[in-house]
Amino acid sequence: MKKINFHPSFLQVLYFVILLILFSLIIYTPTLIKGSASLNENLILEEETIEGSLVGALMILGIVILGIYKHEIQRHKEQIRIIDDEKQRVAGRLLVSDQYIGQVNVQISEIESIFNWIDKYPQTKTDFNKVFSYYGDRILGIINTNWALIRIINRDTQRTVTEHFQTRPGTTPDYPHVSNKMIIEKQPSLSCTTVISKPDNLEFLVSCTMPVDKINKHQVGFVQAIINEITMLFVIYSCSNLPQNDGIVRNQISSPGFR
């Protein structure tokens, strides 16, 4: 059977109506009761006894109704409190969802900017410096840090082919001293995080070092995508600057001319 829930205002009206009826009965009891009542030959109830008993019963009934009224009011207050708590939880979840959706939209925009900004592949050193600068800005937009060091390293000689030190506007950080050997051997640093390009079959690698202890997997994925894109662009740049009869990148990246 479905339980009927009464609104507090309805309970208030009902309670006062019942009280009004009870007080009316109490007031008019002497008028309503006339004379004595005989239950049997030996038990006769006098008029005063009947009136007193009826008034007492009506008072007890009023107290019972008051208790039921208070109980219902308290129950409704508890329901309202539960609804308010649930409303706050839902509002908190919606806020978190909105923030997450906002972050996802920003991330999608960053992904689109990573792969769609180039109108033509870099052919000169100036073009490639623009690549460094653009992707350096994207990295600082993803990671909350004051600088990022993007470096291209020859795997065989462990020498720097070229690098770019990107700083956040308004900051003047000191130039970091990062070991190429530690980067190639993937040795962790206590004060920095380094992300290395994925292809292992090239004569060089691209790394990005940032002064943060830890970044989450999504940030790692974005930085990884950026340095992989730089890797691809550097291969294209190197090939476009090779002599026509030389089909490999090794000679280009091993020479100090790019720097």
Disulfide bonds with the S-S distance in Angstrom:
none
